[in-house]
Amino acid sequence: MTSLEQLKSMDRASVLHPFTQAKDYASGAADCFVVESGSGVRIKGADGTELIDAFGGLYCVNVGYGRLEIADAIAEQARKLAYYHSYAGHTTEALARLSARLIEMAPAGMSKVFYGLSGSDANETNAKLVWYYNNLRGQPRKKKIISRERGYHGCSVISGSMTGLSFYHQHMDLPLPIVRHAGVPHHYWGAQAGETEQQFSKRRADELEALILQEGPETVGAFIAEPVLGTGGLIPPPEGYWKQIQAVLNRYDVLLIADEVVCGFGRIGTPFGSDRYGMRPDLITAAKGLTSAYVPMSASIIGERIWNVVRDGAEQVGAFSHGYTYSGHPLGAAAANVCLDILERENLADNAERVGSHLREQFVRELASNEFVGEIRGVGMLAAIEFVADRATKRRFDPALKVGARLSAAARKRGLITRAMPHGDILGFAPPLVLTRADADQIVAITCEAVKEVTQQLKREKAA
């Protein structure tokens, strides 16, 4: 029988892990944690360690760990038909049912669904659809895609270019020149003195309009954005933001790609984030909560505006020449149908709203007075606590202090997984949507202990 240490050695010798310091991990200087099982909002390591996963894997295990009915559906589908492709009109019952459900669930005006395996590949698909659409309607120059600084849209070539986080670009020859980036819609950091959220939103919309005019409206095909910024800091939009942005896009015939990979399927209290903010997307990127990550699957949900052009252009161009071997995979479709059953049956979007609000209220009650807490924010089952060296001036900590990483590590040793978010000292929370008030209270208690420990360290270091 292979021992735990042997497993770790095998892994270090053979796996290149995402977002892991390669040399430290391979040498043993960085930790290896072997995950063995999960139930509800908790995971268990092979060494017996149990942890509350307050980040839902990577925002994705919406229905919680250990759902045997999803495992049973996957097994049943595998016994009947583990795989067949969806090229040339082939389908399965699970895929047909899932697609009809997604169109019914999506915001008004959506028409078709194209499938992949990850949010990154879904955004690659959506970029190609923007180009295809504009080629078919005789607008071959209308190809540029505007994203936002600190937006996250994946880490493949085009999706990585659309991502507005610099460490995804460094040493990777990104972003590609077809992508531009607009400003971050974060009132806390971006507002001018005395500027209200509505005024700030208007300024960001004016800046977007200026960028479109600078590039030339005839060259700008789409604007891609998350309803709520995810990896860029868990930042809800300021008041009036989406109404102002939508007006600019409509004015210049620019498509809206709503990246719902994080916000979709109940995470912010509505079926999709677009529903909460009155967005009118032409394309929707979905993944993560679609199957709660039990099986890899993503979806590009295509609006009628684009579909009508694709349909009418088919006589001229022939078959739609895009697809993946695993598009519409039967196991993914089977898992997604049961996942959506659970979301609906257990009213998990409502639970995300109620318990998520409770979680943030408790963070405010316990931590808002801490001298290093700059902002506590969130929506639905998303929350973030941002730390600054000086609250009055919003002076940031020296990055060398690694305050966010220290806070995350202090929580981890107490049995809580949180995430130190990039581009700031931010502690992020995105638990499974099955979180209870008791679970939330435990998360808050552990977080407070971690914050107290690091606060005391920072005070001692300042005094030294």
Steps between C-alpha positions, in 0.01 A plus 500: 500500500631845408567717805401865522862612478552282193197661335640844571837403357338358187305822454799728552698298246234498229244783518532863390235663719308816405596816690762322708863604542648226284844474659380516860234237441726257315768532767261453792532857630131564428223291652316215328148434629332181380122547497312177566130577545242771547153550645287814501734797550792295630786305349721242666865431431662159480677588825164540678496881497151645456455848356203730438528592134389862502596538136295213355803354322545788256154657540357189340362236739167679532293204619770382742720194513384139520174517304447134424207563266734680264751215523219253433385693193855507363536126559163419344582706191845338476350152511254590225722723283820648638579708192386608162580822318252774414631571148269481198180512700569215745355543848386314811187528710699657785645768271170590335329533838784704647509742208127566516530564876787743456315707240195512728717595800712761321408868464253589226619493142732200513460232231766225480770333711849392394699279740861469610685396813612818678428869530822568310393302194148647517651847478715387207177386334329830577786701351482291182123548488548878515738482203282251310188711553665817374653322199162359403330838518768677297682675783846336474680777692271480805714254694662666804383386840503734798538344842571665835806528717478239777236307309554124482397304191736201492863428425508360146623723217200723429331454837833570670535816292151610608595439862615831649742365761863561411646181644299302244685691228856517628741267315207365291503756214153624596275687451452475125453840330140429403402544866471833686433563869272758664501618863411305814147570632611517865371808678719448809824535305394681184265778612613860504451711814129537572394295198182297556462146366265629228750767398784250503297260283429782253871582482593136434235486225632823349852355506375189319332717239821699454697178453254374237522831315879501524522149352224569248150354555532316168787296654345414841299179503428422863534593865554211743440530873402306808180630666708502821879504470623164632870424523575871457375558854135388541373849415127565447426773244431851631149637485381569146803342335336245273225736381765753396724239334212339312403836350853551362509151347161551336610834357797351315363156403739321737405151618489423873660176619389434858759277664277313746752229587501611865166682529281248318280231653397678818824625648390861531137422584355487148520237223757715318680816603352672194156460661608686813644800315266528202771413247395405147776267377548377146722214620524337842800303624406226747696225675584422867150490654355334188614162634633623837832373357401134540584462130676763284247683283452854370240672288487793263139617499430682176250781458242524224678799346808288428314177427287662230814610313664157542185325376451729202868479403506122494400474134800712411769350729377146563553322830585692818872422513573498871482224757683285755522123531316523830238764410173392661660201675229262627650471850513877537140535382382232742681668790372845406136390488515360852695801622228731368237276663671553837535876450129528429373250758702645787458866397874548520493845337276618785731335752797674341326834548391438860806327641739708291344817644536357850866415437581856390297654783701298753827601336394864529393458861823328605764657276390842371671674793836329440757768422623310193161417343435737211187351343265206553297429186313235308167382366318168528746228599805715423689701761832678524690679773764743374783604732698824486789640702314825572121527483491880490726534197431153347874442494575145393735263677843439355446195274810341654305460826264257322216589736231322298701178479572515875132541579407208276769282660386595850144395412620179336685379808172547691307284253365758254577537130474859379678662207757776501380692194750661260564873453450591866491360851158345462349198671236344277204272578281306255362201693268235360143628478390238756675698776295525820492789747690279746769436236514873428543580868785252522667659195471842665640374832804342336556802277493728804763286674719512188459878467584549868818295463622687191394839642716439805791394280470817290492721809810334641680535167402868481630562850828317441 
